[in-house]
Amino acid sequence: MAAGKKTATSKKKTVLSDKTRQPQMPIVTVDVCHKCTQVCARGVQYMEKMSQPGAIGYGVPCILRRK
């Protein structure tokens, strides 16, 4: 009976340290891009896309506001 059981130590979960954590980029809309003092290429493209009539946008990841 003991041969079929798995022990709790057979698979250990590894905890990632804060040093290996990847930065998260928040999704911002066009109004935040207009207020931003620094201009990035991705933001400029998004603002141009959203200036078209009838454009639907879901936001763009902001490089400048990394967490």
Backbone as a chain_set.jsonl record, in Angstrom:
{"seq": "MAAGKKTATSKKKTVLSDKTRQPQMPIVTVDVCHKCTQVCARGVQYMEKMSQPGAIGYGVPCILRRK", "coords": {"N": [[0.799, -1.186, 0.0], [1.957, 1.248, 0.666], [3.643, 1.74, -1.41], [2.278, 2.883, -3.541], [1.583, 5.406, -2.766], [2.113, 8.918, -2.926], [4.629, 11.009, -1.751], [4.712, 14.004, 0.228], [6.961, 15.475, -0.122], [7.855, 15.006, -2.662], [7.3, 16.749, -4.768], [8.221, 19.98, -4.776], [7.196, 23.318, -4.321], [8.526, 26.1, -5.9], [9.533, 29.237, -4.812], [9.52, 32.345, -6.263], [11.898, 34.874, -6.132], [11.874, 38.413, -5.362], [13.681, 39.647, -6.97], [13.77, 38.306, -9.405], [11.382, 38.849, -10.522], [9.28, 39.91, -13.13], [8.788, 43.136, -14.539], [5.621, 44.753, -14.447], [3.494, 46.204, -16.821], [1.214, 48.763, -16.82], [-2.017, 49.056, -18.402], [-2.912, 51.737, -20.343], [-5.13, 54.378, -21.351], [-6.028, 56.592, -24.093], [-6.349, 59.148, -23.032], [-4.584, 59.3, -20.895], [-2.185, 59.1, -22.248], [-2.169, 61.54, -23.599], [-1.784, 63.306, -21.473], [0.725, 62.686, -20.594], [4.095, 63.65, -20.069], [6.398, 62.736, -21.251], [7.153, 61.436, -24.44], [6.431, 58.516, -26.132], [7.038, 56.06, -28.697], [5.104, 54.058, -29.019], [2.911, 55.147, -27.702], [2.401, 57.396, -29.309], [1.651, 56.194, -31.717], [-0.685, 54.937, -30.848], [-2.255, 57.148, -30.108], [-2.598, 58.355, -32.618], [-4.045, 56.369, -33.927], [-6.385, 56.364, -32.385], [-7.386, 58.847, -32.975], [-8.801, 58.698, -35.272], [-12.087, 58.768, -36.658], [-14.613, 56.853, -35.101], [-12.968, 54.93, -34.015], [-12.042, 52.178, -31.982], [-10.607, 51.48, -28.958], [-8.632, 49.604, -26.679], [-6.696, 50.282, -24.954], [-3.164, 50.649, -24.23], [-0.055, 49.088, -23.411], [1.944, 50.799, -21.079], [5.18, 51.857, -21.161], [6.534, 53.669, -19.638], [5.419, 53.741, -17.117], [6.112, 51.645, -15.335], [5.699, 49.079, -12.893]], "CA": [[0.0, 0.0, 0.0], [2.798, 2.425, 0.776], [4.373, 1.96, -2.65], [1.472, 3.678, -4.454], [1.368, 6.765, -2.256], [3.121, 9.939, -3.223], [4.985, 11.759, -0.549], [4.558, 15.445, 0.123], [8.24, 16.081, -0.49], [8.254, 14.639, -4.006], [7.265, 17.96, -5.601], [8.262, 21.196, -3.971], [6.926, 24.551, -5.04], [9.617, 27.06, -5.784], [9.081, 30.608, -4.635], [10.367, 33.273, -6.987], [12.272, 36.035, -5.34], [11.48, 39.689, -5.95], [14.691, 40.051, -7.945], [13.503, 37.676, -10.685], [10.039, 39.213, -10.941], [9.262, 40.77, -14.301], [7.976, 44.333, -14.315], [4.294, 44.771, -15.054], [3.187, 47.482, -17.448], [-0.229, 49.0, -16.776], [-2.683, 49.428, -19.636], [-3.401, 53.112, -20.253], [-5.952, 54.813, -22.475], [-5.487, 57.723, -24.834], [-6.33, 60.358, -22.214], [-3.34, 59.264, -20.112], [-1.1, 59.39, -23.199], [-2.172, 62.986, -23.867], [-1.287, 64.007, -20.293], [2.106, 62.294, -20.314], [5.088, 64.634, -20.497], [7.36, 62.055, -22.117], [6.486, 60.879, -25.607], [7.014, 57.26, -26.6], [6.567, 55.701, -30.039], [3.885, 53.272, -28.895], [1.855, 56.077, -27.336], [2.1, 58.233, -30.468], [0.889, 55.351, -32.64], [-2.01, 54.72, -30.271], [-3.006, 58.407, -30.212], [-2.97, 58.53, -34.022], [-5.095, 55.386, -34.206], [-7.608, 56.752, -31.701], [-7.887, 60.108, -33.499], [-9.672, 58.391, -36.394], [-13.484, 58.674, -36.224], [-15.145, 55.502, -34.937], [-11.931, 54.014, -33.545], [-12.278, 51.536, -30.691], [-9.326, 51.11, -28.373], [-8.67, 48.95, -25.374], [-5.538, 50.716, -24.194], [-1.84, 50.227, -24.68], [0.864, 48.987, -22.272], [2.789, 51.979, -20.94], [6.556, 51.533, -20.752], [7.019, 54.686, -18.706], [4.764, 53.585, -15.827], [6.371, 50.289, -14.835], [5.512, 48.876, -11.449]], "C": [[0.846, 1.254, 0.0], [3.517, 2.725, -0.532], [3.6, 2.856, -3.616], [1.279, 5.111, -4.012], [2.487, 7.7, -2.684], [3.405, 10.696, -1.944], [4.863, 13.247, -0.81], [5.846, 16.124, -0.335], [8.656, 15.748, -1.913], [8.241, 15.844, -4.956], [7.201, 19.167, -4.694], [7.954, 22.389, -4.851], [8.095, 25.498, -4.825], [9.027, 28.454, -5.707], [10.06, 31.523, -5.355], [10.684, 34.467, -6.105], [11.847, 37.307, -6.062], [12.466, 40.138, -7.025], [14.396, 39.478, -9.325], [12.126, 38.025, -11.226], [10.09, 40.163, -12.122], [8.398, 41.987, -14.031], [6.656, 44.238, -15.065], [4.035, 46.152, -15.622], [1.672, 47.682, -17.425], [-0.769, 49.408, -18.15], [-3.263, 50.837, -19.452], [-4.216, 53.443, -21.499], [-5.373, 56.091, -23.064], [-5.461, 59.009, -23.99], [-5.08, 60.428, -21.339], [-2.15, 59.571, -21.017], [-1.026, 60.884, -23.514], [-1.576, 63.763, -22.697], [0.193, 63.744, -20.017], [3.079, 63.336, -20.867], [6.136, 64.029, -21.421], [6.599, 61.398, -23.255], [7.196, 59.6, -26.018], [6.369, 56.884, -27.937], [5.247, 54.947, -29.98], [2.686, 54.166, -28.565], [1.434, 56.957, -28.498], [1.282, 57.45, -31.482], [-0.537, 55.159, -32.147], [-2.865, 55.988, -30.364], [-3.452, 58.673, -31.649], [-4.106, 57.592, -34.402], [-6.424, 55.837, -33.602], [-8.17, 58.08, -32.211], [-8.807, 59.897, -34.701], [-11.116, 58.285, -35.905], [-13.955, 57.216, -36.186], [-14.133, 54.492, -34.437], [-12.293, 53.472, -32.166], [-10.933, 51.072, -30.168], [-9.495, 50.52, -27.002], [-7.487, 49.326, -24.508], [-4.256, 50.152, -24.773], [-0.951, 50.088, -23.447], [1.821, 50.162, -22.238], [4.152, 51.575, -20.386], [7.023, 52.45, -19.639], [6.442, 54.543, -17.311], [4.935, 52.176, -15.284], [6.194, 50.213, -13.327], [6.682, 48.124, -10.886]], "O": [[0.466, 2.244, -0.625], [3.959, 3.855, -0.743], [4.218, 3.532, -4.439], [0.852, 5.949, -4.805], [3.65, 7.309, -2.786], [2.5, 10.979, -1.159], [4.908, 13.688, -1.958], [5.811, 17.229, -0.876], [9.728, 16.175, -2.341], [9.083, 15.938, -5.849], [6.245, 19.349, -3.94], [8.402, 22.459, -5.995], [8.583, 25.669, -3.708], [8.119, 28.797, -6.464], [11.265, 31.491, -5.101], [9.81, 34.994, -5.416], [11.5, 37.272, -7.243], [12.111, 40.93, -7.898], [14.739, 40.104, -10.328], [11.744, 37.54, -12.291], [10.863, 41.12, -12.115], [7.372, 41.877, -13.359], [6.59, 43.71, -16.175], [4.326, 47.159, -14.977], [0.931, 46.855, -17.955], [-0.066, 50.024, -18.951], [-4.016, 51.087, -18.511], [-4.014, 52.858, -22.563], [-4.359, 56.605, -22.592], [-4.617, 59.873, -24.226], [-4.576, 61.52, -21.076], [-1.206, 60.236, -20.59], [0.065, 61.429, -23.676], [-0.923, 64.784, -22.912], [0.835, 64.5, -19.287], [2.911, 63.836, -21.979], [6.696, 64.72, -22.272], [5.511, 60.861, -23.046], [8.409, 59.592, -26.227], [5.275, 57.349, -28.255], [4.366, 55.176, -30.809], [1.587, 53.965, -29.083], [0.248, 57.24, -28.665], [0.324, 57.977, -32.047], [-1.484, 55.212, -32.931], [-4.057, 55.915, -30.663], [-4.56, 59.161, -31.874], [-5.026, 57.984, -35.12], [-7.471, 55.706, -34.237], [-9.317, 58.411, -31.912], [-9.518, 60.818, -35.104], [-11.344, 57.752, -34.819], [-13.722, 56.451, -37.122], [-14.418, 53.294, -34.437], [-12.781, 54.2, -31.302], [-10.204, 50.355, -30.854], [-10.397, 50.897, -26.254], [-7.293, 48.749, -23.438], [-4.261, 49.307, -25.669], [-1.071, 50.888, -22.519], [2.444, 50.489, -23.248], [4.257, 51.026, -19.289], [7.82, 52.048, -18.791], [6.944, 55.183, -16.387], [3.965, 51.579, -14.816], [6.497, 51.154, -12.594], [6.72, 47.85, -9.686]]}, "num_chains": 1, "name": "protein.A"}
